């Protein structure tokens, strides 16, 4: 009733309700999905279940309902024996439809934090988010880049699609190395498309969070992702002290990092992407790892892995499926640190690595001044004043996204005395040769996030690593295989096993493959727009629409409006914080503005 009233009121004022049909905009917006909590680390996440709503499956489901209804009619008939042949046929048909439905059911999903693959058979499948769309807005103002829009699909005007608008009339959009570049209508060069601090933060995706670390992995000696650096034990005297605490449910372990600043020099902790595979999880059931086994575990590059795409049907569970995404290295990262400053002295450093280059933020805890620097750009030094006014609890965020550095303190962006954008060609020599790097002297992209302290007295209670959206430069799809933007030998990436992909991502000698990424250009005429899904690996958007049929663009006349608000995420069907059932009770916590 509440949802109906809201939808009616907003429709009156030129807004209309719209249900998200698929996961092409995940994790920003959810299509039909499973909403689960990992039994190992307690992280909540979503996995697509849109396959359960595909046309053939839906027809089978409806037919099953009809057959079951007819079967119940016969069972309750007073002269049931007269229908024994019909009843036998219906029972046989029911068994067949139930068997088929079971094989099309989503049965497993994989946690984004600890990579544990869990059964979701008993978890309900929820419908997509219900959103409000402003249908009047584009009658009075032009659409803007990065807005989430609803439009009529160019291939079938009866179907409504929702994507993120990234290209405007007259522009040429280029997808290259996961980023978007724009050539203006009267321009000759492409320039990277950047987002505001708010939108940048809103579209980043989780990689790791120290609040969600399984106690089981620690008990089995699986190495922690955040470690005192360097890992060989040098320079640890007077440095970081690492503490662990078991969570309330005794399933997860939280880390804390303390330093008193009693000795000179800069002391570091760094993140390594030490992700266990499904095979690792199975092996760990046999007992703790030996020191030799721990030494064989290798960190990997951070990729565009997305938990939303890890769904597996009962039918697929019988086969060794190749990785569904996660094929592309992502260098645009963010670190978030919850810091307790105990004394207004010393320096706190935040460090991000992309392509072997270090991007750093140095915060003077005595003056609250922040300085941004980039390795190899001696003339780049942006300075700003932060709210770190002495001892206290602060949430710091530092990001390197779309060739721009950002700093947030307590969720507010810090302003600097000069632009924090940079020219990637000046940093790397040639943008098209950007690739991950690692050596014995500098772990580089295999330890891409660091936090340092220089004569500082502080404590870190939580660390998060996030990544940017990676847009895949594909124009044709891959015939059932995961899409990718690799050319030449790089095309083999899509067919690798999970073990083979993990080996490549941990082996610097194999990383020339990342120089074999193609780019894709999409020119637009007047009144044409280009749209993409945030879930690039599973989005049938402007990239993949057949050019010979209706082109890669959306005509202005097909735009319906701007997505404004998720007014009805799925209900938990109970009173929040209790187990008291209450169907359709509003899920206020997941209501949000669409960004």
PLY file of the C-alpha trace (Angstrom):
ply
format ascii 1.0
element vertex 595
property float x
property float y
property float z
element edge 594
property int vertex1
property int vertex2
end_header
0.00 0.00 0.00
2.81 2.42 0.91
4.57 1.66 -2.39
1.32 2.18 -4.32
0.63 5.54 -2.68
4.19 6.74 -3.30
4.07 5.68 -6.93
0.67 7.34 -7.46
1.76 10.64 -5.91
4.98 10.83 -7.86
3.26 9.91 -11.11
0.94 12.87 -10.56
3.98 15.14 -10.53
5.49 13.75 -13.72
7.39 10.91 -12.07
6.74 7.27 -12.76
7.68 4.01 -11.05
10.00 1.64 -12.90
11.21 -1.84 -11.91
14.86 -2.69 -12.61
14.67 -5.77 -14.87
18.29 -6.98 -14.96
21.64 -6.58 -13.24
23.24 -4.41 -15.93
23.46 -1.48 -13.50
24.66 -3.50 -10.49
25.75 -2.79 -7.87
24.22 0.69 -8.28
20.78 -0.79 -8.96
19.64 -4.37 -8.45
17.69 -6.48 -10.90
16.14 -9.79 -9.79
18.66 -11.05 -7.24
19.63 -12.98 -4.15
20.45 -10.85 -1.09
22.63 -12.85 1.28
25.07 -12.69 4.17
28.32 -14.63 3.90
28.42 -17.40 6.55
32.19 -17.04 6.83
32.79 -13.28 7.16
29.27 -11.82 7.67
29.54 -9.52 4.63
26.20 -8.76 3.01
26.12 -8.88 -0.78
23.85 -9.48 -3.75
24.07 -11.95 -6.64
22.06 -11.88 -9.84
19.09 -14.19 -10.25
17.85 -12.59 -13.48
18.31 -15.89 -15.30
15.34 -17.20 -13.30
13.18 -14.60 -15.06
14.29 -15.29 -18.65
11.46 -15.85 -21.11
11.72 -19.63 -21.48
12.14 -20.16 -17.75
9.19 -17.87 -17.03
7.05 -19.81 -19.50
8.01 -23.07 -17.78
7.14 -21.58 -14.39
3.72 -20.40 -15.57
3.02 -23.75 -17.22
3.96 -25.53 -13.98
1.48 -23.37 -12.07
-1.26 -24.19 -14.58
-0.52 -27.93 -14.51
-0.45 -27.98 -10.69
-3.79 -26.15 -10.58
-5.36 -28.68 -12.93
-3.87 -31.54 -10.93
-5.39 -30.21 -7.71
-8.78 -29.94 -9.45
-8.64 -33.61 -10.44
-7.47 -34.71 -6.98
-10.47 -33.01 -5.39
-12.99 -34.31 -7.95
-15.59 -36.75 -6.52
-15.12 -39.07 -9.52
-11.33 -38.84 -9.49
-10.92 -42.40 -10.72
-12.45 -41.42 -14.06
-9.52 -39.12 -14.70
-6.72 -41.55 -13.82
-5.09 -41.36 -17.27
-5.21 -37.57 -17.31
-3.90 -37.45 -13.73
-0.96 -39.71 -14.59
-0.06 -37.53 -17.58
-0.28 -34.37 -15.48
1.92 -35.87 -12.75
4.51 -36.83 -15.33
4.39 -33.33 -16.81
4.66 -31.79 -13.34
7.74 -33.86 -12.51
9.40 -32.82 -15.76
8.67 -29.12 -15.26
9.84 -29.22 -11.63
13.04 -30.97 -12.68
13.69 -28.34 -15.35
12.90 -25.48 -12.94
15.34 -26.89 -10.41
18.14 -26.93 -12.98
17.50 -23.29 -13.87
17.56 -22.20 -10.22
20.48 -20.09 -8.93
22.17 -22.27 -6.31
25.52 -20.65 -5.42
27.19 -17.24 -5.19
30.63 -16.01 -4.12
31.40 -13.43 -1.44
33.23 -10.29 -2.65
35.23 -10.03 0.58
36.50 -13.53 1.35
35.59 -15.35 -1.92
33.71 -18.09 -0.11
31.24 -19.81 -2.45
28.02 -20.44 -0.57
24.74 -22.18 -1.27
21.84 -19.79 -1.89
19.25 -22.46 -2.72
17.21 -21.74 0.40
17.50 -17.97 0.04
14.56 -16.15 -1.56
14.85 -14.52 -4.96
13.88 -10.86 -4.82
12.50 -8.69 -7.59
14.50 -5.73 -8.87
14.60 -2.32 -7.24
11.64 -0.05 -7.85
12.73 3.43 -8.74
11.10 6.77 -9.49
11.83 8.35 -12.86
11.45 12.08 -13.51
9.77 12.25 -16.93
9.56 16.04 -17.06
13.21 16.92 -16.45
14.49 16.49 -20.00
11.70 18.69 -21.36
13.22 21.67 -19.55
16.95 20.85 -19.43
19.43 18.82 -21.41
20.61 15.42 -20.15
24.02 15.49 -18.49
26.87 13.03 -18.56
26.82 10.35 -15.84
23.07 10.63 -15.19
21.19 7.32 -14.92
18.45 7.39 -17.54
15.44 5.31 -18.56
14.74 5.05 -22.29
12.91 2.99 -24.87
15.19 0.31 -26.30
16.06 1.26 -29.91
15.47 -2.33 -31.02
12.00 -2.56 -29.47
10.20 0.60 -28.36
7.93 -1.49 -26.11
10.88 -2.31 -23.85
12.28 0.17 -21.31
16.00 0.06 -20.51
18.03 1.79 -17.79
21.71 2.71 -18.16
24.18 5.46 -17.35
24.39 8.22 -19.96
28.06 8.80 -20.87
28.06 10.31 -24.37
26.33 13.49 -25.57
25.22 14.55 -29.08
28.05 15.18 -31.53
30.72 13.63 -29.32
32.81 10.55 -29.96
33.13 8.23 -26.96
36.20 6.03 -26.62
36.49 3.13 -24.17
40.14 2.45 -23.42
41.79 0.59 -20.52
38.58 0.66 -18.51
38.16 4.44 -18.74
36.01 6.68 -20.93
37.43 9.37 -23.20
35.49 12.08 -25.00
36.22 13.93 -28.24
34.14 17.09 -28.47
32.08 17.75 -31.63
34.62 20.31 -32.86
37.66 18.69 -31.23
40.59 16.68 -32.54
41.74 14.97 -29.34
40.24 12.68 -26.75
40.18 13.72 -23.09
39.40 11.46 -20.17
35.89 11.79 -18.72
36.05 12.59 -15.02
33.40 12.45 -12.31
32.67 14.71 -9.36
33.99 13.65 -5.93
30.48 12.61 -4.88
29.84 10.49 -7.97
33.35 9.04 -7.85
32.74 7.82 -4.32
29.24 6.55 -5.12
30.33 4.36 -8.05
33.36 2.68 -6.46
33.04 -1.04 -5.73
34.25 -3.05 -2.74
37.48 -5.04 -2.88
38.26 -5.67 0.81
37.22 -4.55 4.28
39.02 -5.49 7.49
35.64 -5.76 9.23
34.89 -8.84 7.13
37.76 -11.29 7.58
36.85 -14.93 8.32
38.16 -16.38 11.58
38.34 -19.70 9.72
41.04 -18.38 7.37
43.08 -17.05 10.29
42.79 -20.39 12.10
44.05 -22.16 8.99
47.05 -19.77 8.70
45.85 -18.09 5.51
47.92 -14.86 5.36
46.23 -11.56 6.18
45.86 -9.13 3.29
47.09 -6.18 5.36
50.60 -6.78 6.70
53.44 -4.83 8.26
55.82 -3.89 5.45
58.28 -5.04 4.29
57.12 -8.59 4.97
60.67 -9.93 5.50
60.76 -8.51 9.02
63.14 -5.59 8.44
62.61 -2.29 10.25
59.86 -3.54 12.53
61.37 -2.34 15.81
59.23 0.46 17.17
56.81 0.15 14.25
53.27 -1.09 13.82
51.62 -3.43 16.33
48.84 -5.55 14.84
45.91 -6.63 17.01
43.02 -8.95 16.21
39.58 -9.29 17.76
36.97 -11.95 17.09
33.59 -10.60 15.99
30.35 -11.01 17.91
29.33 -14.07 15.90
32.82 -15.63 16.31
33.02 -15.96 12.51
35.05 -12.89 11.58
38.26 -11.28 12.82
38.84 -7.51 12.90
42.36 -6.10 12.74
43.70 -2.98 14.43
47.04 -1.31 13.73
48.78 0.81 16.37
51.97 2.82 16.29
53.48 5.08 18.96
55.99 6.89 16.74
58.82 6.24 19.17
61.41 5.64 16.45
62.35 7.76 13.42
61.58 6.80 9.86
58.41 5.90 7.98
56.74 2.63 8.94
54.31 0.99 6.52
51.47 -1.48 6.36
50.42 -2.60 2.90
47.57 -4.45 1.23
48.14 -7.57 -0.88
45.30 -9.16 -2.83
45.59 -12.62 -1.25
42.26 -14.10 -2.34
41.48 -17.78 -1.72
39.87 -19.71 -4.56
37.08 -22.25 -4.18
39.75 -24.95 -4.33
41.69 -23.21 -1.54
38.59 -23.14 0.64
38.08 -26.87 0.08
41.74 -27.63 0.86
41.64 -25.62 4.08
38.97 -27.96 5.43
41.82 -30.46 5.83
43.57 -28.40 8.50
46.00 -25.49 8.98
48.55 -24.63 6.31
52.19 -25.42 6.95
54.81 -22.64 6.67
55.89 -24.06 3.30
52.31 -23.97 2.03
51.85 -20.39 3.23
55.05 -19.39 1.41
53.56 -20.65 -1.87
50.54 -18.32 -1.71
50.99 -15.43 -4.12
49.21 -12.06 -4.19
47.24 -11.23 -7.32
46.35 -8.08 -9.19
43.07 -6.41 -8.33
40.57 -7.00 -11.14
37.01 -6.13 -12.13
35.66 -9.13 -10.21
32.02 -8.51 -9.25
30.20 -10.75 -6.78
26.88 -9.92 -8.46
28.02 -11.99 -11.47
29.12 -15.11 -9.55
25.71 -16.82 -9.63
25.65 -20.44 -10.74
22.59 -22.50 -11.67
22.11 -26.10 -10.61
22.79 -27.16 -14.19
26.05 -25.18 -14.38
27.22 -26.51 -11.00
27.98 -29.86 -12.68
30.64 -28.28 -14.90
33.93 -26.46 -14.37
32.86 -23.08 -15.67
35.48 -20.48 -16.71
35.60 -17.31 -14.59
32.55 -15.13 -15.16
34.37 -11.79 -15.33
37.29 -10.57 -13.27
39.56 -10.68 -16.35
40.75 -7.07 -16.33
43.35 -5.46 -14.08
42.00 -2.33 -12.36
44.51 0.33 -11.33
42.04 3.03 -10.23
41.75 2.42 -6.48
40.68 4.02 -3.22
41.73 3.39 0.38
39.53 4.31 3.34
41.03 4.38 6.85
39.32 4.91 10.20
42.08 6.58 12.19
42.35 7.56 15.86
45.00 10.29 16.15
46.43 10.31 19.68
48.88 13.20 19.33
49.18 16.18 16.97
52.63 15.28 15.69
54.24 13.37 12.87
52.91 12.45 9.45
50.29 10.02 8.14
50.81 8.81 4.56
48.34 7.16 2.17
49.82 5.44 -0.87
48.23 4.01 -4.04
50.06 2.25 -6.87
49.03 2.13 -10.52
51.28 0.82 -13.25
54.21 0.70 -10.82
53.92 4.41 -10.00
53.17 5.65 -6.48
50.47 8.27 -5.88
50.75 9.61 -2.36
49.00 11.80 0.19
51.10 13.13 3.10
49.14 14.60 6.03
51.08 16.64 8.58
49.30 15.86 11.85
50.76 18.94 13.53
49.46 21.46 10.97
46.63 19.41 9.34
48.13 20.22 5.92
47.87 17.60 3.17
50.23 17.30 0.19
49.60 15.17 -2.90
52.55 13.89 -4.94
53.04 11.59 -7.93
56.16 9.54 -8.53
57.89 10.81 -11.67
56.13 14.20 -11.71
58.46 16.43 -9.72
56.41 19.56 -10.47
53.18 18.02 -9.15
52.49 19.03 -5.54
48.95 19.93 -4.56
48.48 21.33 -1.05
45.33 21.65 1.02
44.11 22.12 4.56
42.25 19.28 6.28
39.96 19.17 9.35
42.46 17.03 11.29
42.58 19.48 14.17
44.51 17.49 16.73
43.66 14.21 18.48
40.40 12.60 17.48
38.68 9.99 15.34
38.77 10.60 11.57
37.67 8.73 8.47
40.13 9.34 5.64
39.61 8.43 2.00
42.26 8.71 -0.72
41.54 7.81 -4.34
43.29 7.75 -7.70
40.46 7.58 -10.26
40.24 8.77 -13.87
43.65 10.47 -13.74
42.69 12.54 -10.71
43.54 12.37 -7.00
40.88 12.85 -4.31
41.07 13.19 -0.54
38.11 13.01 1.83
38.10 13.63 5.58
34.97 12.51 7.42
33.31 12.02 4.00
33.88 15.65 2.91
36.22 16.34 -0.04
39.34 18.38 0.69
40.07 21.37 -1.56
43.60 21.91 -2.89
45.53 24.91 -4.14
45.83 23.50 -7.65
43.99 20.96 -9.81
44.60 17.40 -8.70
44.23 16.05 -12.23
47.28 14.78 -14.09
48.38 13.74 -17.57
48.84 9.97 -17.61
51.23 10.18 -20.57
53.52 12.40 -18.51
53.48 9.85 -15.68
53.82 6.64 -17.68
55.48 7.85 -20.88
52.76 6.40 -23.12
49.21 5.81 -21.93
48.77 2.82 -24.19
51.71 1.06 -22.56
50.28 1.30 -19.04
50.51 -2.12 -17.44
50.96 -3.46 -13.91
54.52 -3.75 -12.62
56.25 -5.48 -9.74
59.87 -6.24 -8.85
62.00 -7.47 -5.97
62.77 -3.84 -5.07
59.17 -2.61 -5.25
56.15 -4.91 -5.10
54.26 -2.26 -7.06
50.83 -3.41 -8.22
51.06 -6.58 -6.13
50.96 -4.38 -3.00
48.97 -1.47 -4.44
47.71 0.17 -1.25
49.72 1.36 1.74
49.39 3.37 4.94
52.51 4.87 6.50
53.30 6.66 9.74
56.29 8.88 10.44
56.84 9.71 14.13
53.06 9.60 14.59
51.02 8.24 17.48
47.82 6.75 16.09
45.60 3.72 15.69
43.75 2.39 12.65
40.56 0.48 13.41
39.30 -0.23 9.91
40.72 -0.31 6.39
38.80 -0.61 3.13
40.00 -1.01 -0.45
37.71 -0.09 -3.34
38.02 0.01 -7.12
36.56 2.03 -9.96
34.15 0.73 -12.59
36.05 -0.90 -15.47
34.32 -0.31 -18.82
35.11 -3.12 -21.25
35.94 -2.10 -24.83
33.90 -4.69 -26.68
31.65 -4.03 -29.67
30.30 -7.44 -30.55
30.06 -9.71 -27.50
31.75 -13.09 -27.23
29.14 -15.67 -28.13
28.42 -16.82 -24.60
31.97 -16.27 -23.31
32.72 -13.41 -20.89
33.34 -10.26 -22.89
36.80 -8.70 -22.74
38.83 -5.97 -24.38
41.85 -8.11 -25.24
43.32 -8.50 -28.71
45.81 -11.06 -29.98
46.98 -13.55 -27.37
45.02 -11.66 -24.77
41.83 -13.25 -26.10
42.87 -16.42 -24.29
42.02 -14.67 -21.02
38.30 -15.36 -21.45
38.86 -19.10 -21.72
41.23 -19.57 -18.79
40.31 -21.68 -15.81
40.08 -20.00 -12.42
43.45 -21.51 -11.48
45.05 -20.36 -14.74
43.73 -16.84 -14.31
45.05 -16.69 -10.73
48.51 -17.76 -11.91
48.58 -15.05 -14.58
47.43 -12.35 -12.18
50.26 -13.22 -9.78
53.06 -13.56 -12.38
54.68 -10.28 -13.53
56.38 -12.07 -16.45
52.93 -12.66 -17.99
51.69 -9.10 -17.72
52.51 -8.03 -21.26
48.99 -9.27 -21.97
47.71 -6.02 -20.46
49.28 -4.04 -23.31
47.07 -5.98 -25.75
43.84 -4.27 -24.75
41.87 -2.74 -27.59
39.95 0.52 -27.56
36.52 1.09 -29.06
35.13 4.33 -30.52
31.45 5.31 -30.74
30.68 8.46 -32.78
27.40 10.25 -32.12
25.37 12.53 -34.39
23.00 15.29 -33.33
20.31 14.16 -30.87
22.11 10.88 -30.20
23.28 9.67 -26.77
25.57 6.82 -25.70
24.73 4.70 -22.66
26.56 2.04 -20.64
25.75 -0.20 -17.69
27.79 -0.02 -14.49
28.05 -3.83 -14.56
30.11 -3.69 -17.74
30.81 -7.43 -17.97
27.07 -8.22 -17.97
25.42 -5.24 -19.61
23.79 -5.33 -23.03
24.27 -1.64 -23.66
25.26 0.69 -26.48
28.56 -1.13 -27.04
26.90 -4.37 -28.07
23.82 -3.25 -29.98
24.07 -4.32 -33.65
25.22 -1.34 -35.69
23.59 -2.59 -38.90
20.15 -2.79 -37.25
19.73 0.29 -35.10
23.16 1.59 -34.10
25.04 2.07 -30.85
23.07 5.10 -29.73
19.80 6.27 -28.20
17.83 8.94 -30.05
16.67 11.89 -27.96
13.03 11.03 -28.68
13.52 7.65 -26.96
14.59 9.16 -23.63
11.92 8.74 -20.95
13.56 10.45 -18.00
16.14 10.49 -15.24
16.24 7.85 -12.49
15.86 9.71 -9.21
15.24 7.49 -6.21
15.03 3.84 -5.14
11.70 4.08 -3.33
11.06 0.36 -2.92
14.03 -1.97 -2.54
12.88 -5.48 -1.70
11.23 -5.97 1.67
12.73 -8.30 4.27
9.12 -9.16 5.19
9.80 -8.64 8.88
10.19 -5.83 11.39
13.82 -4.62 11.20
16.03 -5.90 13.99
13.60 -8.67 14.87
12.39 -12.01 13.55
8.77 -10.88 13.73
7.22 -11.49 10.29
5.50 -8.56 8.63
5.06 -8.95 4.85
5.94 -5.94 2.70
7.33 -3.89 5.58
9.34 -1.09 3.88
13.10 -1.60 3.67
13.99 1.97 4.62
17.72 1.23 5.00
18.17 0.50 1.29
16.13 3.41 -0.03
18.47 5.89 -1.70
19.02 8.63 -4.23
20.24 7.22 -7.56
23.71 8.52 -8.42
0 1
1 2
2 3
3 4
4 5
5 6
6 7
7 8
8 9
9 10
10 11
11 12
12 13
13 14
14 15
15 16
16 17
17 18
18 19
19 20
20 21
21 22
22 23
23 24
24 25
25 26
26 27
27 28
28 29
29 30
30 31
31 32
32 33
33 34
34 35
35 36
36 37
37 38
38 39
39 40
40 41
41 42
42 43
43 44
44 45
45 46
46 47
47 48
48 49
49 50
50 51
51 52
52 53
53 54
54 55
55 56
56 57
57 58
58 59
59 60
60 61
61 62
62 63
63 64
64 65
65 66
66 67
67 68
68 69
69 70
70 71
71 72
72 73
73 74
74 75
75 76
76 77
77 78
78 79
79 80
80 81
81 82
82 83
83 84
84 85
85 86
86 87
87 88
88 89
89 90
90 91
91 92
92 93
93 94
94 95
95 96
96 97
97 98
98 99
99 100
100 101
101 102
102 103
103 104
104 105
105 106
106 107
107 108
108 109
109 110
110 111
111 112
112 113
113 114
114 115
115 116
116 117
117 118
118 119
119 120
120 121
121 122
122 123
123 124
124 125
125 126
126 127
127 128
128 129
129 130
130 131
131 132
132 133
133 134
134 135
135 136
136 137
137 138
138 139
139 140
140 141
141 142
142 143
143 144
144 145
145 146
146 147
147 148
148 149
149 150
150 151
151 152
152 153
153 154
154 155
155 156
156 157
157 158
158 159
159 160
160 161
161 162
162 163
163 164
164 165
165 166
166 167
167 168
168 169
169 170
170 171
171 172
172 173
173 174
174 175
175 176
176 177
177 178
178 179
179 180
180 181
181 182
182 183
183 184
184 185
185 186
186 187
187 188
188 189
189 190
190 191
191 192
192 193
193 194
194 195
195 196
196 197
197 198
198 199
199 200
200 201
201 202
202 203
203 204
204 205
205 206
206 207
207 208
208 209
209 210
210 211
211 212
212 213
213 214
214 215
215 216
216 217
217 218
218 219
219 220
220 221
221 222
222 223
223 224
224 225
225 226
226 227
227 228
228 229
229 230
230 231
231 232
232 233
233 234
234 235
235 236
236 237
237 238
238 239
239 240
240 241
241 242
242 243
243 244
244 245
245 246
246 247
247 248
248 249
249 250
250 251
251 252
252 253
253 254
254 255
255 256
256 257
257 258
258 259
259 260
260 261
261 262
262 263
263 264
264 265
265 266
266 267
267 268
268 269
269 270
270 271
271 272
272 273
273 274
274 275
275 276
276 277
277 278
278 279
279 280
280 281
281 282
282 283
283 284
284 285
285 286
286 287
287 288
288 289
289 290
290 291
291 292
292 293
293 294
294 295
295 296
296 297
297 298
298 299
299 300
300 301
301 302
302 303
303 304
304 305
305 306
306 307
307 308
308 309
309 310
310 311
311 312
312 313
313 314
314 315
315 316
316 317
317 318
318 319
319 320
320 321
321 322
322 323
323 324
324 325
325 326
326 327
327 328
328 329
329 330
330 331
331 332
332 333
333 334
334 335
335 336
336 337
337 338
338 339
339 340
340 341
341 342
342 343
343 344
344 345
345 346
346 347
347 348
348 349
349 350
350 351
351 352
352 353
353 354
354 355
355 356
356 357
357 358
358 359
359 360
360 361
361 362
362 363
363 364
364 365
365 366
366 367
367 368
368 369
369 370
370 371
371 372
372 373
373 374
374 375
375 376
376 377
377 378
378 379
379 380
380 381
381 382
382 383
383 384
384 385
385 386
386 387
387 388
388 389
389 390
390 391
391 392
392 393
393 394
394 395
395 396
396 397
397 398
398 399
399 400
400 401
401 402
402 403
403 404
404 405
405 406
406 407
407 408
408 409
409 410
410 411
411 412
412 413
413 414
414 415
415 416
416 417
417 418
418 419
419 420
420 421
421 422
422 423
423 424
424 425
425 426
426 427
427 428
428 429
429 430
430 431
431 432
432 433
433 434
434 435
435 436
436 437
437 438
438 439
439 440
440 441
441 442
442 443
443 444
444 445
445 446
446 447
447 448
448 449
449 450
450 451
451 452
452 453
453 454
454 455
455 456
456 457
457 458
458 459
459 460
460 461
461 462
462 463
463 464
464 465
465 466
466 467
467 468
468 469
469 470
470 471
471 472
472 473
473 474
474 475
475 476
476 477
477 478
478 479
479 480
480 481
481 482
482 483
483 484
484 485
485 486
486 487
487 488
488 489
489 490
490 491
491 492
492 493
493 494
494 495
495 496
496 497
497 498
498 499
499 500
500 501
501 502
502 503
503 504
504 505
505 506
506 507
507 508
508 509
509 510
510 511
511 512
512 513
513 514
514 515
515 516
516 517
517 518
518 519
519 520
520 521
521 522
522 523
523 524
524 525
525 526
526 527
527 528
528 529
529 530
530 531
531 532
532 533
533 534
534 535
535 536
536 537
537 538
538 539
539 540
540 541
541 542
542 543
543 544
544 545
545 546
546 547
547 548
548 549
549 550
550 551
551 552
552 553
553 554
554 555
555 556
556 557
557 558
558 559
559 560
560 561
561 562
562 563
563 564
564 565
565 566
566 567
567 568
568 569
569 570
570 571
571 572
572 573
573 574
574 575
575 576
576 577
577 578
578 579
579 580
580 581
581 582
582 583
583 584
584 585
585 586
586 587
587 588
588 589
589 590
590 591
591 592
592 593
593 594
